[in-house]
Amino acid sequence: MNIVNRASLGREKLDARNYTASADPKRKGGRTQNWIQLYVGKMQRLNVQTDGDLKIVIIGDKTVENDYWSVPYREVAALLREDAVRRPSRKNAKSPHWMIQIKKPHQFTVFLGDGKGTSAIDVQTCYGAPL
């Protein structure tokens, strides 16, 4: 696989001032899905470090140059609510986090903690945006 995705190639530098996450869009059966988990503690720490200028960079297909979203945290902060946090249900489980999916067309979707409800915002202007 030839990696040409600009966000993926520059990830080490991006990690210093952004919350970066890879959302491998290729799933079995040919479905395209962009799922990520955003960890509460990491999000809070980075938001303080960047003085509120945090961007969430979601990397899609690594073989496509501009397949990523550079989403300002302030645009989606209202969706990242306490009732949407998924909490560990057993020892060794992952830290508290939000489950996010970029649904077509460019909908930043947060799944609520109960797994039933969702809330979303359009992030089309963030797709392939300057890093």
Residue pairs with C-beta under 8 A, 6 or more apart in sequence:
1 62
1 63
2 63
3 9
3 62
3 63
4 62
4 63
4 64
4 65
5 59
5 60
5 61
5 62
5 63
5 64
5 65
5 66
5 67
5 68
6 65
6 66
6 68
6 131
7 14
7 20
7 57
7 59
7 68
7 70
7 131
8 22
8 59
8 62
8 68
10 131
11 20
11 59
14 20
14 57
14 131
17 46
17 49
17 50
17 53
17 54
17 55
18 46
18 50
18 54
18 55
18 56
18 57
18 70
19 38
19 42
19 43
19 46
19 54
19 55
19 56
19 57
19 73
20 57
20 58
20 59
21 36
21 37
21 38
21 56
21 57
21 58
21 59
22 36
22 58
22 59
22 62
23 33
23 34
23 35
23 36
23 58
23 59
23 60
23 102
25 32
25 33
25 34
25 60
25 61
25 67
26 32
26 61
27 33
32 104
33 101
34 58
34 60
34 101
34 102
34 103
35 99
35 100
35 101
36 58
36 100
36 101
37 94
37 97
37 98
37 99
37 100
38 56
38 80
38 97
38 98
38 100
39 94
39 95
39 96
39 97
40 85
40 95
40 96
40 97
40 98
41 95
41 96
43 54
43 73
43 80
46 54
47 54
47 73
52 73
52 74
53 72
54 72
54 73
55 70
55 71
55 72
55 73
56 69
56 70
56 71
56 72
56 73
56 76
57 68
57 69
57 70
57 71
57 131
58 68
58 69
58 71
58 100
58 102
59 67
59 68
60 67
60 68
60 69
60 102
61 67
66 127
66 128
67 128
68 127
68 128
69 102
69 106
69 108
69 123
69 126
69 127
69 129
70 126
70 129
70 130
70 131
71 108
71 123
71 126
72 126
75 121
75 123
75 126
76 108
76 110
76 121
76 123
79 108
79 110
79 119
79 120
79 121
80 98
80 110
81 110
83 112
83 113
84 98
84 110
84 111
84 112
84 113
84 119
85 96
85 97
85 98
85 113
86 96
86 97
86 98
86 99
86 113
87 96
87 113
88 94
88 95
88 96
98 110
98 111
99 110
99 111
100 108
100 109
100 110
100 111
101 109
101 111
102 108
102 109
102 123
103 109
103 120
105 122
105 124
106 122
106 123
106 124
106 126
106 127
107 120
107 121
107 122
107 123
108 120
108 121
108 122
108 123
109 118
109 119
109 120
110 118
110 119
110 120
111 117
111 118
112 118
112 119
